[in-house]
Amino acid sequence: MHQLHGSAYLFDTIIQNWDRRIANPNILKMGDNFTLIDHEEAFVSATGTEVDRSAVRLPWEVFGITNFISGDMQHPFWRVLKRSNHVDFSRAAASWKGLPDDTFSLYAADAPDAWGRATCDSIAGYLSDARSNIDAVVDTIERAREQ
């Protein structure tokens, strides 16, 4: 289960879903199963206002990940992940790296027109960049676990 939590944490970190936090987990749970819901505040660097984009660092940049810092904004899975010996973030990263190069652009092309072509293309470009920089994201997470 910890490995699945780690994959979900990495996903939220990559998509910049800072709204999933201890006070607002947005997780539906039934037994050992869970579903992540409410991603409307994700992708700030791809779709946010110019002010928001200038204030938020990319997850692969220095100080780009803050959802492990103690307090209300901490990700709900972080406490377990920090001390778990059963999570290998490189496994989750390998899944991202294993995606074909055109994965995100194909999804963007198939998105409904109502979502906005420019928005979908921007998210696709952001996710391609994230995939290319996933090792830096994992390195930051692992360093945070050691603190």
N, CA, C and O atoms as a GROMACS GRO file, in nm:
protein
  588
    1MET      N    1   0.081  -0.119   0.000
    1MET     CA    2   0.000   0.000   0.000
    1MET      C    3   0.086   0.126   0.000
    1MET      O    4   0.050   0.226  -0.062
    2HIS      N    5   0.199   0.121   0.069
    2HIS     CA    6   0.288   0.239   0.073
    2HIS      C    7   0.338   0.273  -0.067
    2HIS      O    8   0.351   0.391  -0.100
    3GLN      N    9   0.365   0.172  -0.148
    3GLN     CA   10   0.412   0.198  -0.285
    3GLN      C   11   0.304   0.272  -0.365
    3GLN      O   12   0.335   0.363  -0.442
    4LEU      N   13   0.180   0.234  -0.347
    4LEU     CA   14   0.070   0.301  -0.415
    4LEU      C   15   0.056   0.445  -0.366
    4LEU      O   16   0.031   0.536  -0.445
    5HIS      N   17   0.071   0.465  -0.236
    5HIS     CA   18   0.070   0.601  -0.180
    5HIS      C   19   0.185   0.683  -0.240
    5HIS      O   20   0.167   0.801  -0.272
    6GLY      N   21   0.301   0.622  -0.255
    6GLY     CA   22   0.415   0.692  -0.314
    6GLY      C   23   0.390   0.732  -0.458
    6GLY      O   24   0.428   0.841  -0.500
    7SER      N   25   0.326   0.644  -0.534
    7SER     CA   26   0.293   0.677  -0.673
    7SER      C   27   0.194   0.792  -0.679
    7SER      O   28   0.207   0.881  -0.763
    8ALA      N   29   0.096   0.791  -0.589
    8ALA     CA   30  -0.003   0.899  -0.585
    8ALA      C   31   0.063   1.031  -0.544
    8ALA      O   32   0.032   1.136  -0.599
    9TYR      N   33   0.153   1.024  -0.446
    9TYR     CA   34   0.224   1.145  -0.402
    9TYR      C   35   0.308   1.202  -0.518
    9TYR      O   36   0.306   1.323  -0.542
   10LEU      N   37   0.379   1.116  -0.588
   10LEU     CA   38   0.460   1.162  -0.702
   10LEU      C   39   0.370   1.226  -0.808
   10LEU      O   40   0.404   1.330  -0.863
   11PHE      N   41   0.257   1.163  -0.836
   11PHE     CA   42   0.162   1.217  -0.933
   11PHE      C   43   0.116   1.357  -0.892
   11PHE      O   44   0.122   1.450  -0.972
   12ASP      N   45   0.072   1.372  -0.768
   12ASP     CA   46   0.026   1.503  -0.720
   12ASP      C   47   0.137   1.606  -0.724
   12ASP      O   48   0.113   1.723  -0.755
   13THR      N   49   0.259   1.564  -0.694
   13THR     CA   50   0.373   1.655  -0.696
   13THR      C   51   0.401   1.701  -0.838
   13THR      O   52   0.424   1.820  -0.862
   14ILE      N   53   0.399   1.609  -0.932
   14ILE     CA   54   0.426   1.644  -1.071
   14ILE      C   55   0.319   1.737  -1.126
   14ILE      O   56   0.352   1.834  -1.194
   15ILE      N   57   0.193   1.710  -1.098
   15ILE     CA   58   0.087   1.793  -1.155
   15ILE      C   59   0.062   1.919  -1.073
   15ILE      O   60  -0.029   1.996  -1.104
   16GLN      N   61   0.143   1.940  -0.971
   16GLN     CA   62   0.134   2.060  -0.886
   16GLN      C   63  -0.005   2.073  -0.821
   16GLN      O   64  -0.064   2.181  -0.819
   17ASN      N   65  -0.054   1.963  -0.770
   17ASN     CA   66  -0.184   1.964  -0.703
   17ASN      C   67  -0.163   1.996  -0.556
   17ASN      O   68  -0.176   1.910  -0.469
   18TRP      N   69  -0.132   2.122  -0.529
   18TRP     CA   70  -0.102   2.165  -0.392
   18TRP      C   71  -0.228   2.172  -0.307
   18TRP      O   72  -0.220   2.189  -0.186
   19ASP      N   73  -0.344   2.160  -0.370
   19ASP     CA   74  -0.470   2.164  -0.296
   19ASP      C   75  -0.497   2.033  -0.220
   19ASP      O   76  -0.580   2.031  -0.130
   20ARG      N   77  -0.429   1.926  -0.255
   20ARG     CA   78  -0.443   1.801  -0.179
   20ARG      C   79  -0.348   1.812  -0.060
   20ARG      O   80  -0.227   1.795  -0.072
   21ARG      N   81  -0.407   1.840   0.053
   21ARG     CA   82  -0.328   1.864   0.174
   21ARG      C   83  -0.402   1.805   0.293
   21ARG      O   84  -0.516   1.761   0.280
   22ILE      N   85  -0.337   1.805   0.407
   22ILE     CA   86  -0.393   1.741   0.526
   22ILE      C   87  -0.534   1.792   0.555
   22ILE      O   88  -0.624   1.712   0.582
   23ALA      N   89  -0.556   1.922   0.549
   23ALA     CA   90  -0.687   1.978   0.581
   23ALA      C   91  -0.789   1.959   0.469
   23ALA      O   92  -0.908   1.980   0.490
   24ASN      N   93  -0.744   1.919   0.351
   24ASN     CA   94  -0.832   1.904   0.234
   24ASN      C   95  -0.783   1.787   0.149
   24ASN      O   96  -0.736   1.808   0.037
   25PRO      N   97  -0.792   1.662   0.201
   25PRO     CA   98  -0.728   1.551   0.132
   25PRO      C   99  -0.787   1.515  -0.003
   25PRO      O  100  -0.714   1.467  -0.090
   26ASN      N  101  -0.917   1.535  -0.025
   26ASN     CA  102  -0.978   1.500  -0.153
   26ASN      C  103  -0.943   1.358  -0.196
   26ASN      O  104  -0.902   1.334  -0.309
   27ILE      N  105  -0.960   1.266  -0.103
   27ILE     CA  106  -0.934   1.124  -0.128
   27ILE      C  107  -1.057   1.046  -0.084
   27ILE      O  108  -1.100   1.056   0.031
   28LEU      N  109  -1.112   0.969  -0.175
   28LEU     CA  110  -1.222   0.880  -0.140
   28LEU      C  111  -1.161   0.745  -0.104
   28LEU      O  112  -1.082   0.689  -0.180
   29LYS      N  113  -1.197   0.693   0.013
   29LYS     CA  114  -1.139   0.568   0.060
   29LYS      C  115  -1.248   0.465   0.087
   29LYS      O  116  -1.355   0.497   0.137
   30MET      N  117  -1.218   0.340   0.052
   30MET     CA  118  -1.302   0.227   0.087
   30MET      C  119  -1.209   0.110   0.113
   30MET      O  120  -1.151   0.053   0.020
   31GLY      N  121  -1.195   0.074   0.240
   31GLY     CA  122  -1.099  -0.031   0.275
   31GLY      C  123  -0.959   0.015   0.241
   31GLY      O  124  -0.918   0.124   0.279
   32ASP      N  125  -0.886  -0.070   0.168
   32ASP     CA  126  -0.750  -0.035   0.126
   32ASP      C  127  -0.747   0.042  -0.006
   32ASP      O  128  -0.641   0.086  -0.049
   33ASN      N  129  -0.861   0.057  -0.070
   33ASN     CA  130  -0.868   0.127  -0.198
   33ASN      C  131  -0.891   0.276  -0.177
   33ASN      O  132  -0.957   0.317  -0.082
   34PHE      N  133  -0.836   0.355  -0.267
   34PHE     CA  134  -0.861   0.499  -0.262
   34PHE      C  135  -0.863   0.555  -0.403
   34PHE      O  136  -0.805   0.499  -0.496
   35THR      N  137  -0.931   0.666  -0.416
   35THR     CA  138  -0.939   0.739  -0.542
   35THR      C  139  -0.908   0.885  -0.514
   35THR      O  140  -0.965   0.946  -0.423
   36LEU      N  141  -0.818   0.941  -0.592
   36LEU     CA  142  -0.784   1.082  -0.581
   36LEU      C  143  -0.887   1.162  -0.661
   36LEU      O  144  -0.912   1.133  -0.778
   37ILE      N  145  -0.946   1.263  -0.596
   37ILE     CA  146  -1.045   1.347  -0.665
   37ILE      C  147  -1.003   1.494  -0.655
   37ILE      O  148  -0.912   1.529  -0.579
   38ASP      N  149  -1.069   1.577  -0.731
   38ASP     CA  150  -1.054   1.722  -0.724
   38ASP      C  151  -0.914   1.768  -0.764
   38ASP      O  152  -0.829   1.794  -0.679
   39HIS      N  153  -0.892   1.778  -0.894
   39HIS     CA  154  -0.764   1.823  -0.948
   39HIS      C  155  -0.774   1.961  -1.012
   39HIS      O  156  -0.691   1.999  -1.094
   40GLU      N  157  -0.877   2.036  -0.974
   40GLU     CA  158  -0.903   2.162  -1.043
   40GLU      C  159  -0.796   2.269  -1.021
   40GLU      O  160  -0.789   2.365  -1.098
   41GLU      N  161  -0.714   2.255  -0.919
   41GLU     CA  162  -0.610   2.356  -0.894
   41GLU      C  163  -0.472   2.309  -0.936
   41GLU      O  164  -0.372   2.367  -0.897
   42ALA      N  165  -0.466   2.204  -1.015
   42ALA     CA  166  -0.339   2.149  -1.062
   42ALA      C  167  -0.287   2.227  -1.184
   42ALA      O  168  -0.358   2.310  -1.241
   43PHE      N  169  -0.165   2.200  -1.220
   43PHE     CA  170  -0.102   2.254  -1.341
   43PHE      C  171  -0.089   2.406  -1.340
   43PHE      O  172  -0.109   2.472  -1.443
   44VAL      N  173  -0.054   2.462  -1.226
   44VAL     CA  174  -0.038   2.607  -1.216
   44VAL      C  175   0.063   2.657  -1.319
   44VAL      O  176   0.041   2.759  -1.383
   45SER      N  177   0.174   2.585  -1.335
   45SER     CA  178   0.278   2.630  -1.428
   45SER      C  179   0.235   2.621  -1.573
   45SER      O  180   0.294   2.686  -1.660
   46ALA      N  181   0.132   2.540  -1.601
   46ALA     CA  182   0.085   2.527  -1.739
   46ALA      C  183  -0.037   2.613  -1.767
   46ALA      O  184  -0.056   2.658  -1.880
   47THR      N  185  -0.120   2.637  -1.666
   47THR     CA  186  -0.248   2.702  -1.693
   47THR      C  187  -0.279   2.821  -1.601
   47THR      O  188  -0.381   2.888  -1.619
   48GLY      N  189  -0.195   2.846  -1.504
   48GLY     CA  190  -0.222   2.954  -1.410
   48GLY      C  191  -0.205   3.092  -1.470
   48GLY      O  192  -0.157   3.107  -1.583
   49THR      N  193  -0.244   3.190  -1.394
   49THR     CA  194  -0.225   3.327  -1.439
   49THR      C  195  -0.076   3.357  -1.446
   49THR      O  196   0.005   3.282  -1.392
   50GLU      N  197  -0.040   3.463  -1.511
   50GLU     CA  198   0.101   3.500  -1.520
   50GLU      C  199   0.160   3.524  -1.382
   50GLU      O  200   0.275   3.488  -1.356
   51VAL      N  201   0.082   3.584  -1.294
   51VAL     CA  202   0.128   3.609  -1.156
   51VAL      C  203   0.152   3.476  -1.084
   51VAL      O  204   0.255   3.459  -1.018
   52ASP      N  205   0.058   3.382  -1.096
   52ASP     CA  206   0.074   3.251  -1.032
   52ASP      C  207   0.195   3.177  -1.089
   52ASP      O  208   0.274   3.119  -1.014
   53ARG      N  209   0.208   3.178  -1.220
   53ARG     CA  210   0.320   3.106  -1.284
   53ARG      C  211   0.454   3.164  -1.241
   53ARG      O  212   0.552   3.090  -1.225
   54SER      N  213   0.460   3.294  -1.222
   54SER     CA  214   0.587   3.355  -1.181
   54SER      C  215   0.619   3.326  -1.034
   54SER      O  216   0.735   3.330  -0.994
   55ALA      N  217   0.516   3.297  -0.954
   55ALA     CA  218   0.536   3.273  -0.811
   55ALA      C  219   0.562   3.126  -0.779
   55ALA      O  220   0.617   3.095  -0.673
   56VAL      N  221   0.524   3.036  -0.867
   56VAL     CA  222   0.535   2.892  -0.840
   56VAL      C  223   0.650   2.833  -0.921
   56VAL      O  224   0.657   2.848  -1.043
   57ARG      N  225   0.738   2.765  -0.851
   57ARG     CA  226   0.850   2.699  -0.920
   57ARG      C  227   0.805   2.564  -0.973
   57ARG      O  228   0.710   2.504  -0.923
   58LEU      N  229   0.874   2.518  -1.074
   58LEU     CA  230   0.848   2.385  -1.128
   58LEU      C  231   0.899   2.280  -1.030
   58LEU      O  232   0.998   2.305  -0.961
   59PRO      N  233   0.834   2.165  -1.020
   59PRO     CA  234   0.874   2.064  -0.921
   59PRO      C  235   1.018   2.017  -0.937
   59PRO      O  236   1.078   1.969  -0.840
   60TRP      N  237   1.075   2.027  -1.053
   60TRP     CA  238   1.213   1.982  -1.075
   60TRP      C  239   1.315   2.093  -1.053
   60TRP      O  240   1.435   2.072  -1.068
   61GLU      N  241   1.268   2.212  -1.017
   61GLU     CA  242   1.358   2.322  -0.984
   61GLU      C  243   1.387   2.323  -0.834
   61GLU      O  244   1.313   2.265  -0.754
   62VAL      N  245   1.494   2.391  -0.797
   62VAL     CA  246   1.528   2.407  -0.655
   62VAL      C  247   1.411   2.475  -0.584
   62VAL      O  248   1.357   2.574  -0.633
   63PHE      N  249   1.372   2.421  -0.472
   63PHE     CA  250   1.258   2.468  -0.392
   63PHE      C  251   1.125   2.458  -0.466
   63PHE      O  252   1.030   2.530  -0.434
   64GLY      N  253   1.118   2.371  -0.565
   64GLY     CA  254   0.996   2.354  -0.643
   64GLY      C  255   0.895   2.261  -0.579
   64GLY      O  256   0.780   2.255  -0.623
   65ILE      N  257   0.936   2.188  -0.477
   65ILE     CA  258   0.843   2.097  -0.407
   65ILE      C  259   0.833   2.143  -0.263
   65ILE      O  260   0.932   2.153  -0.191
   66THR      N  261   0.710   2.170  -0.222
   66THR     CA  262   0.689   2.216  -0.084
   66THR      C  263   0.584   2.133  -0.010
   66THR      O  264   0.556   2.160   0.107
   67ASN      N  265   0.526   2.034  -0.076
   67ASN     CA  266   0.416   1.961  -0.014
   67ASN      C  267   0.462   1.857   0.089
   67ASN      O  268   0.382   1.774   0.133
   68PHE      N  269   0.587   1.861   0.126
   68PHE     CA  270   0.636   1.775   0.235
   68PHE      C  271   0.665   1.855   0.362
   68PHE      O  272   0.694   1.797   0.467
   69ILE      N  273   0.657   1.986   0.354
   69ILE     CA  274   0.685   2.072   0.469
   69ILE      C  275   0.571   2.060   0.568
   69ILE      O  276   0.454   2.061   0.530
   70SER      N  277   0.605   2.050   0.696
   70SER     CA  278   0.503   2.036   0.801
   70SER      C  279   0.404   2.150   0.797
   70SER      O  280   0.439   2.264   0.765
   71GLY      N  281   0.280   2.118   0.831
   71GLY     CA  282   0.176   2.220   0.838
   71GLY      C  283   0.056   2.180   0.755
   71GLY      O  284   0.047   2.068   0.704
   72ASP      N  285  -0.036   2.273   0.743
   72ASP     CA  286  -0.163   2.250   0.674
   72ASP      C  287  -0.146   2.213   0.528
   72ASP      O  288  -0.231   2.143   0.472
   73MET      N  289  -0.041   2.258   0.463
   73MET     CA  290  -0.023   2.235   0.319
   73MET      C  291   0.048   2.103   0.288
   73MET      O  292   0.070   2.071   0.171
   74GLN      N  293   0.083   2.027   0.391
   74GLN     CA  294   0.152   1.900   0.369
   74GLN      C  295   0.057   1.797   0.304
   74GLN      O  296  -0.060   1.789   0.339
   75HIS      N  297   0.111   1.721   0.212
   75HIS     CA  298   0.034   1.616   0.144
   75HIS      C  299  -0.010   1.512   0.247
   75HIS      O  300   0.069   1.477   0.335
   76PRO      N  301  -0.134   1.461   0.237
   76PRO     CA  302  -0.183   1.366   0.338
   76PRO      C  303  -0.106   1.234   0.345
   76PRO      O  304  -0.112   1.166   0.447
   77PHE      N  305  -0.034   1.196   0.241
   77PHE     CA  306   0.043   1.071   0.244
   77PHE      C  307   0.186   1.090   0.294
   77PHE      O  308   0.255   0.992   0.322
   78TRP      N  309   0.232   1.215   0.306
   78TRP     CA  310   0.373   1.239   0.332
   78TRP      C  311   0.423   1.176   0.461
   78TRP      O  312   0.530   1.115   0.461
   79ARG      N  313   0.351   1.189   0.569
   79ARG     CA  314   0.400   1.138   0.698
   79ARG      C  315   0.432   0.989   0.691
   79ARG      O  316   0.534   0.944   0.745
   80VAL      N  317   0.347   0.913   0.625
   80VAL     CA  318   0.372   0.769   0.609
   80VAL      C  319   0.489   0.746   0.514
   80VAL      O  320   0.574   0.661   0.539
   81LEU      N  321   0.493   0.821   0.406
   81LEU     CA  322   0.597   0.802   0.305
   81LEU      C  323   0.735   0.838   0.358
   81LEU      O  324   0.834   0.774   0.323
   82LYS      N  325   0.742   0.940   0.440
   82LYS     CA  326   0.871   0.985   0.492
   82LYS      C  327   0.943   0.875   0.568
   82LYS      O  328   1.064   0.860   0.555
   83ARG      N  329   0.869   0.800   0.646
   83ARG     CA  330   0.935   0.699   0.730
   83ARG      C  331   0.924   0.556   0.675
   83ARG      O  332   0.973   0.463   0.738
   84SER      N  333   0.862   0.538   0.560
   84SER     CA  334   0.842   0.405   0.506
   84SER      C  335   0.968   0.354   0.434
   84SER      O  336   1.031   0.427   0.358
   85ASN      N  337   0.999   0.230   0.459
   85ASN     CA  338   1.108   0.164   0.386
   85ASN      C  339   1.052   0.083   0.268
   85ASN      O  340   1.126   0.013   0.199
   86HIS      N  341   0.922   0.094   0.246
   86HIS     CA  342   0.854   0.014   0.145
   86HIS      C  343   0.814   0.094   0.022
   86HIS      O  344   0.729   0.051  -0.055
   87VAL      N  345   0.875   0.209   0.004
   87VAL     CA  346   0.842   0.294  -0.110
   87VAL      C  347   0.967   0.317  -0.193
   87VAL      O  348   1.070   0.361  -0.142
   88ASP      N  349   0.956   0.287  -0.320
   88ASP     CA  350   1.064   0.312  -0.413
   88ASP      C  351   1.010   0.408  -0.520
   88ASP      O  352   0.944   0.367  -0.615
   89PHE      N  353   1.040   0.536  -0.501
   89PHE     CA  354   0.989   0.636  -0.594
   89PHE      C  355   1.043   0.616  -0.735
   89PHE      O  356   0.981   0.659  -0.832
   90SER      N  357   1.158   0.552  -0.747
   90SER     CA  358   1.213   0.528  -0.881
   90SER      C  359   1.125   0.431  -0.959
   90SER      O  360   1.124   0.436  -1.082
   91ARG      N  361   1.052   0.343  -0.892
   91ARG     CA  362   0.958   0.253  -0.961
   91ARG      C  363   0.846   0.334  -1.024
   91ARG      O  364   0.809   0.312  -1.140
   92ALA      N  365   0.790   0.427  -0.947
   92ALA     CA  366   0.684   0.513  -1.001
   92ALA      C  367   0.738   0.600  -1.114
   92ALA      O  368   0.670   0.621  -1.214
   93ALA      N  369   0.859   0.650  -1.097
   93ALA     CA  370   0.921   0.734  -1.201
   93ALA      C  371   0.943   0.653  -1.328
   93ALA      O  372   0.929   0.706  -1.438
   94ALA      N  373   0.977   0.526  -1.314
   94ALA     CA  374   1.000   0.440  -1.431
   94ALA      C  375   0.872   0.428  -1.515
   94ALA      O  376   0.878   0.419  -1.637
   95SER      N  377   0.758   0.428  -1.448
   95SER     CA  378   0.630   0.423  -1.523
   95SER      C  379   0.614   0.549  -1.608
   95SER      O  380   0.572   0.542  -1.723
   96TRP      N  381   0.648   0.664  -1.549
   96TRP     CA  382   0.640   0.789  -1.626
   96TRP      C  383   0.739   0.786  -1.743
   96TRP      O  384   0.704   0.824  -1.855
   97LYS      N  385   0.862   0.742  -1.716
   97LYS     CA  386   0.964   0.739  -1.821
   97LYS      C  387   0.929   0.641  -1.932
   97LYS      O  388   0.971   0.658  -2.046
   98GLY      N  389   0.852   0.538  -1.897
   98GLY     CA  390   0.815   0.436  -1.995
   98GLY      C  391   0.706   0.479  -2.091
   98GLY      O  392   0.677   0.408  -2.188
   99LEU      N  393   0.645   0.594  -2.066
   99LEU     CA  394   0.540   0.642  -2.157
   99LEU      C  395   0.602   0.684  -2.290
   99LEU      O  396   0.709   0.745  -2.293
  100PRO      N  397   0.536   0.650  -2.401
  100PRO     CA  398   0.587   0.695  -2.531
  100PRO      C  399   0.594   0.848  -2.537
  100PRO      O  400   0.517   0.918  -2.471
  101ASP      N  401   0.687   0.897  -2.617
  101ASP     CA  402   0.712   1.042  -2.626
  101ASP      C  403   0.588   1.124  -2.662
  101ASP      O  404   0.574   1.238  -2.617
  102ASP      N  405   0.498   1.067  -2.742
  102ASP     CA  406   0.382   1.144  -2.787
  102ASP      C  407   0.257   1.125  -2.700
  102ASP      O  408   0.149   1.170  -2.738
  103THR      N  409   0.271   1.059  -2.587
  103THR     CA  410   0.155   1.029  -2.502
  103THR      C  411   0.072   1.152  -2.470
  103THR      O  412  -0.048   1.154  -2.494
  104PHE      N  413   0.135   1.254  -2.418
  104PHE     CA  414   0.060   1.371  -2.371
  104PHE      C  415   0.002   1.452  -2.486
  104PHE      O  416  -0.108   1.505  -2.475
  105SER      N  417   0.075   1.463  -2.595
  105SER     CA  418   0.022   1.537  -2.710
  105SER      C  419  -0.098   1.464  -2.771
  105SER      O  420  -0.191   1.527  -2.820
  106LEU      N  421  -0.096   1.331  -2.768
  106LEU     CA  422  -0.211   1.255  -2.818
  106LEU      C  423  -0.333   1.274  -2.729
  106LEU      O  424  -0.445   1.288  -2.779
  107TYR      N  425  -0.312   1.274  -2.598
  107TYR     CA  426  -0.423   1.302  -2.507
  107TYR      C  427  -0.478   1.443  -2.532
  107TYR      O  428  -0.600   1.462  -2.536
  108ALA      N  429  -0.389   1.538  -2.548
  108ALA     CA  430  -0.433   1.676  -2.570
  108ALA      C  431  -0.515   1.686  -2.699
  108ALA      O  432  -0.615   1.757  -2.704
  109ALA      N  433  -0.472   1.616  -2.802
  109ALA     CA  434  -0.543   1.620  -2.930
  109ALA      C  435  -0.682   1.559  -2.918
  109ALA      O  436  -0.773   1.599  -2.990
  110ASP      N  437  -0.700   1.463  -2.828
  110ASP     CA  438  -0.830   1.396  -2.810
  110ASP      C  439  -0.920   1.464  -2.708
  110ASP      O  440  -1.035   1.425  -2.691
  111ALA      N  441  -0.870   1.565  -2.641
  111ALA     CA  442  -0.951   1.633  -2.538
  111ALA      C  443  -1.067   1.708  -2.604
  111ALA      O  444  -1.056   1.754  -2.718
  112PRO      N  445  -1.178   1.719  -2.532
  112PRO     CA  446  -1.292   1.793  -2.587
  112PRO      C  447  -1.255   1.938  -2.618
  112PRO      O  448  -1.177   2.000  -2.545
  113ASP      N  449  -1.311   1.990  -2.725
  113ASP     CA  450  -1.284   2.129  -2.763
  113ASP      C  451  -1.319   2.227  -2.652
  113ASP      O  452  -1.256   2.332  -2.638
  114ALA      N  453  -1.419   2.193  -2.572
  114ALA     CA  454  -1.462   2.282  -2.463
  114ALA      C  455  -1.352   2.304  -2.360
  114ALA      O  456  -1.355   2.402  -2.286
  115TRP      N  457  -1.254   2.215  -2.354
  115TRP     CA  458  -1.145   2.230  -2.258
  115TRP      C  459  -1.044   2.334  -2.304
  115TRP      O  460  -0.965   2.384  -2.224
  116GLY      N  461  -1.048   2.368  -2.432
  116GLY     CA  462  -0.956   2.467  -2.486
  116GLY      C  463  -0.828   2.403  -2.537
  116GLY      O  464  -0.752   2.343  -2.461
  117ARG      N  465  -0.807   2.416  -2.666
  117ARG     CA  466  -0.690   2.353  -2.730
  117ARG      C  467  -0.560   2.407  -2.670
  117ARG      O  468  -0.469   2.329  -2.642
  118ALA      N  469  -0.550   2.536  -2.651
  118ALA     CA  470  -0.426   2.595  -2.599
  118ALA      C  471  -0.397   2.544  -2.458
  118ALA      O  472  -0.282   2.516  -2.425
  119THR      N  473  -0.500   2.532  -2.375
  119THR     CA  474  -0.483   2.481  -2.239
  119THR      C  475  -0.433   2.338  -2.242
  119THR      O  476  -0.338   2.302  -2.171
  120CYS      N  477  -0.496   2.255  -2.323
  120CYS     CA  478  -0.456   2.114  -2.332
  120CYS      C  479  -0.315   2.100  -2.385
  120CYS      O  480  -0.238   2.017  -2.336
  121ASP      N  481  -0.280   2.179  -2.485
  121ASP     CA  482  -0.144   2.174  -2.540
  121ASP      C  483  -0.042   2.220  -2.437
  121ASP      O  484   0.068   2.166  -2.429
  122SER      N  485  -0.078   2.321  -2.358
  122SER     CA  486   0.012   2.370  -2.253
  122SER      C  487   0.035   2.264  -2.146
  122SER      O  488   0.148   2.243  -2.102
  123ILE      N  489  -0.071   2.196  -2.105
  123ILE     CA  490  -0.058   2.087  -2.007
  123ILE      C  491   0.025   1.974  -2.066
  123ILE      O  492   0.109   1.917  -1.996
  124ALA      N  493   0.002   1.939  -2.191
  124ALA     CA  494   0.078   1.833  -2.256
  124ALA      C  495   0.227   1.867  -2.259
  124ALA      O  496   0.312   1.782  -2.232
  125GLY      N  497   0.260   1.990  -2.292
  125GLY     CA  498   0.400   2.033  -2.293
  125GLY      C  499   0.460   2.029  -2.154
  125GLY      O  500   0.574   1.984  -2.136
  126TYR      N  501   0.384   2.074  -2.056
  126TYR     CA  502   0.430   2.071  -1.917
  126TYR      C  503   0.458   1.927  -1.874
  126TYR      O  504   0.562   1.898  -1.815
  127LEU      N  505   0.365   1.835  -1.903
  127LEU     CA  506   0.384   1.695  -1.863
  127LEU      C  507   0.502   1.631  -1.935
  127LEU      O  508   0.573   1.549  -1.876
  128SER      N  509   0.525   1.668  -2.059
  128SER     CA  510   0.644   1.618  -2.130
  128SER      C  511   0.772   1.666  -2.063
  128SER      O  512   0.868   1.590  -2.048
  129ASP      N  513   0.773   1.794  -2.021
  129ASP     CA  514   0.888   1.847  -1.948
  129ASP      C  515   0.904   1.776  -1.814
  129ASP      O  516   1.016   1.744  -1.773
  130ALA      N  517   0.793   1.752  -1.746
  130ALA     CA  518   0.798   1.683  -1.617
  130ALA      C  519   0.855   1.542  -1.634
  130ALA      O  520   0.938   1.498  -1.555
  131ARG      N  521   0.810   1.474  -1.736
  131ARG     CA  522   0.861   1.339  -1.764
  131ARG      C  523   1.012   1.342  -1.788
  131ARG      O  524   1.085   1.254  -1.741
  132SER      N  525   1.059   1.442  -1.859
  132SER     CA  526   1.202   1.454  -1.887
  132SER      C  527   1.283   1.486  -1.761
  132SER      O  528   1.402   1.457  -1.754
  133ASN      N  529   1.217   1.547  -1.663
  133ASN     CA  530   1.286   1.590  -1.541
  133ASN      C  531   1.246   1.510  -1.418
  133ASN      O  532   1.269   1.553  -1.305
  134ILE      N  533   1.187   1.394  -1.438
  134ILE     CA  534   1.133   1.318  -1.326
  134ILE      C  535   1.241   1.273  -1.228
  134ILE      O  536   1.215   1.262  -1.108
  135ASP      N  537   1.360   1.248  -1.275
  135ASP     CA  538   1.467   1.206  -1.184
  135ASP      C  539   1.499   1.317  -1.083
  135ASP      O  540   1.527   1.288  -0.967
  136ALA      N  541   1.496   1.441  -1.128
  136ALA     CA  542   1.520   1.553  -1.036
  136ALA      C  543   1.410   1.563  -0.932
  136ALA      O  544   1.437   1.594  -0.816
  137VAL      N  545   1.286   1.535  -0.972
  137VAL     CA  546   1.174   1.536  -0.877
  137VAL      C  547   1.194   1.427  -0.773
  137VAL      O  548   1.180   1.452  -0.653
  138VAL      N  549   1.226   1.307  -0.818
  138VAL     CA  550   1.248   1.195  -0.726
  138VAL      C  551   1.366   1.223  -0.633
  138VAL      O  552   1.359   1.192  -0.514
  139ASP      N  553   1.473   1.282  -0.684
  139ASP     CA  554   1.588   1.315  -0.600
  139ASP      C  555   1.548   1.412  -0.488
  139ASP      O  556   1.591   1.396  -0.374
  140THR      N  557   1.467   1.512  -0.521
  140THR     CA  558   1.422   1.608  -0.419
  140THR      C  559   1.336   1.538  -0.314
  140THR      O  560   1.350   1.564  -0.194
  141ILE      N  561   1.247   1.452  -0.358
  141ILE     CA  562   1.162   1.377  -0.263
  141ILE      C  563   1.248   1.291  -0.172
  141ILE      O  564   1.226   1.288  -0.051
  142GLU      N  565   1.344   1.221  -0.229
  142GLU     CA  566   1.429   1.133  -0.148
  142GLU      C  567   1.512   1.213  -0.048
  142GLU      O  568   1.531   1.169   0.066
  143ARG      N  569   1.563   1.330  -0.088
  143ARG     CA  570   1.637   1.415   0.005
  143ARG      C  571   1.547   1.461   0.119
  143ARG      O  572   1.590   1.468   0.234
  144ALA      N  573   1.422   1.494   0.088
  144ALA     CA  574   1.327   1.537   0.191
  144ALA      C  575   1.297   1.422   0.288
  144ALA      O  576   1.276   1.446   0.407
  145ARG      N  577   1.295   1.300   0.240
  145ARG     CA  578   1.270   1.185   0.326
  145ARG      C  579   1.386   1.163   0.424
  145ARG      O  580   1.366   1.110   0.533
  146GLU      N  581   1.506   1.204   0.386
  146GLU     CA  582   1.624   1.184   0.470
  146GLU      C  583   1.634   1.290   0.580
  146GLU      O  584   1.709   1.271   0.676
  147GLN      N  585   1.562   1.398   0.569
  147GLN     CA  586   1.571   1.508   0.668
  147GLN      C  587   1.499   1.471   0.796
  147GLN      O  588   1.496   1.551   0.890
   0.00000   0.00000   0.00000
